Amino acid sequence: MMGIIENCLERAFGEVEHVDAFNTYQVKNYDRYALAAFPEPVKRQYREEHWEQDLQKAFDAGRRMAEKLL
């Protein structure tokens, strides 16, 4: 089900597009927090393996959304 903000955006601009970015960093310095559920080495490895693809997906989505407005 679409959220209120997405519904408003869709009414104003048309179809809403999502870019899912999973397994992101929660904090800048993991040494300052006890985050057993979010181990920094796992986050770092995922980012190293997927950063370029996630960045490209976001860039492409932004371009498509901008093109729809033109």
C-alpha positions in Angstrom: 0.0 0.0 0.0 1.3 3.4 -0.9 2.2 5.8 1.9 0.8 9.3 2.2 3.9 11.1 1.0 4.2 8.8 -2.0 0.5 9.3 -2.8 1.0 13.1 -2.7 4.1 12.9 -4.9 2.4 10.7 -7.4 -0.5 13.1 -7.7 1.8 16.0 -8.2 4.5 14.4 -10.5 3.1 11.1 -11.8 4.5 7.6 -11.2 6.8 7.3 -8.1 9.9 5.2 -8.5 11.8 3.4 -5.7 15.5 2.7 -5.4 16.0 0.2 -2.7 19.4 0.4 -0.9 19.7 -2.4 1.7 22.4 -3.2 4.3 23.6 0.4 4.6 25.7 1.9 7.3 23.7 3.0 10.4 26.4 5.2 12.0 29.7 6.9 11.0 31.8 5.3 13.7 30.9 1.8 14.8 33.5 1.9 17.6 31.4 4.3 19.6 28.3 2.0 19.7 27.3 -1.6 20.6 25.5 -2.7 17.5 25.7 -6.5 17.4 22.7 -6.6 15.0 24.6 -4.4 12.5 28.2 -5.6 12.4 30.4 -3.1 10.6 32.6 -5.7 8.8 29.5 -7.1 7.1 28.3 -3.6 6.2 31.7 -2.7 4.8 31.9 -5.8 2.7 28.4 -5.3 1.3 29.2 -1.7 0.5 32.5 -2.6 -1.2 30.7 -5.2 -3.3 27.5 -3.2 -4.2 28.3 0.5 -3.9 28.9 1.1 -7.7 25.7 -0.8 -8.7 23.6 1.0 -6.0 25.0 4.4 -7.1 24.2 3.6 -10.8 20.7 2.5 -9.9 20.1 5.8 -8.0 21.6 7.9 -10.9 19.5 6.1 -13.5 16.3 6.5 -11.4 17.0 10.2 -11.0 17.5 10.6 -14.7 14.3 8.8 -15.6 12.4 10.9 -13.1 13.9 14.2 -14.4 13.1 13.1 -18.0 9.4 12.6 -17.1 9.3 16.2 -15.8 10.7 17.7 -19.0 
